Amino acid sequence: MALPADSDDCAPPATRGALRILVADDDHDAALTLALLLKDEGHDVRTIHSGRTVIGAVIIFDPDVVILDIHMPGQSGWEAAKAIRERGKPGRPVLIGISGRYKDRVATRLSEIAGFDHYLLKPYDTGKLLALLAPLRLPERRTS
């Protein structure tokens, strides 16, 4: 499975402190909007739109952060998060769950059990998301 850098050839080059971020959301518009925001912040971003492709994308892209929609076809964000955590890399990638459907305490608790580090409700405040990412910025960009 190839993960092209989306079709945005005008994306700014990765900068000091850039993170590798995988956005997994079956809402193509939401994923594209978030990817553009994160690219504007200087991050290296890839998008996927099915829960079935999350693990393969994590293996290929090796992201620092995965932003996962909870309700996706093929595999839920909770199942994907659990599978990522079972891969055995403690604390990496940072997992951020997003959902517009699951808004109660049970959903938040399920996200913690699945291994999410953070959980945001849609529509989420982009400032809050960027604040979660700020302390994760790497001192220097990793080389592949």
N, C-alpha and C positions, 0 to 999 in steps of 0.2 A: 504494500500500500504506500503510495507516494503522498506526501503532504506538501503540496506546493505552497508557496508563500502567498496564497490567495491570488487574485488577479490584479492586485494593486501594485503595479510596478513603480508607482510614485511614492511608495512608503519611504519615510526617512530612514537613513541608515541607523543601525543599532548604535547606541551611544553608551558612554560610561554609565554603569549602573543599570543597564537594560536587563530585563528579565525575559526568559523564554516562557510564554504564556499560551496555554491551550484553552480555547473557548469551545465548549461542547453544549450546543443548544439547537433543538430542532426548529426553532423559530429563526429562519434564515435572516430576516431583517434585524432581529435583536442581536444575533451573533455578529453580523456585519457591522452594525452600529458600534457595538462594544469593541470589536477588533479595530475599527478606525480610531476610536478614542484611545485605546491602548497603544496603537502605533504612533499616534500623535505625541504620546508621552515617551516615545523612544524605545518601546518594547518590541521584541520579536514575537509575533503573534501568528498562530494557526487556528483555523476553525474547522470543526466537524459538526455533523448534524444528526448523528444517530448514536445511541448508547452502545450499540454493537461494535463501534469502531474506536471507542475510547481507549481500551487497553493497548491495541495496536498502535494508536497514535502516541500514547505515552511512551511505549517502547522505542518507537522510531524518533520522535521529536525530543524526548527527554526533557520535558518542561520543568521549570522551577515552580510554576503555579498552574493548576487546572481549575478553571471555572466551569462548574457542571450544573446544567439545568437538571432539576430533580425528575421531572416528568418528560422522559424522552422515549421514542419508540425503540424496541429491541432490547433495551436494558435500561433500567431506571438509573438516575444519578446515584441513588443509595447503593445499588448493586455495583455500579462502576467504582464508586469510592471504596467500597469494601474490597473489591478485587485489586485495586491499586495498592491499598494498604497491605494486602496479603503478599504482595510482591517482595516485601521485606526491606524497603529503603526507609528507615525511620525518619519521620518528619519531612520527607521529600517525595513528591512535590507537595507544596501547600495546596490544600483542597478547599475551594470556596463553593458552597452549594447555593443555587439561586432557584427560587420558585415563586410563581404567582398563585399557585393552587394550594399549597400546603402552608397554612399560616398559623397554626396553633402550636402550643408547647410540645405536643406529641411529635410533630414534624421536626421541631428543633432538636428534641431528644434523639429521635431516630437518626438525624444527621450526625450527631455526636457519636452515637454507637457505630455508625457506618465509617467513621474516621474523618469526617469533615473538620477542618480547623475553624471555619467561619460559615455562617448561613445568613443569606440576605433575601429579603422578600422583594418580588417584583411589584411595581416598578421600584428599583433600588436607586438610592442616591449615589450618583457616580462619584461625588466627592468622598463619600464613605468608602466606596470600593478603592479609590486611589489612595486613601489614607491607610487601608489595610495593606496595600502593596508597597507603600513608601519605605517601611523599615526592612523590607525584603530585598530592596535593590542591592545588587552585587557591587562590591567595590570596583571591580573591573569586569568587563564582558568576558564570559567564558569563551574559549576557543573550542571548536568541535574536534 
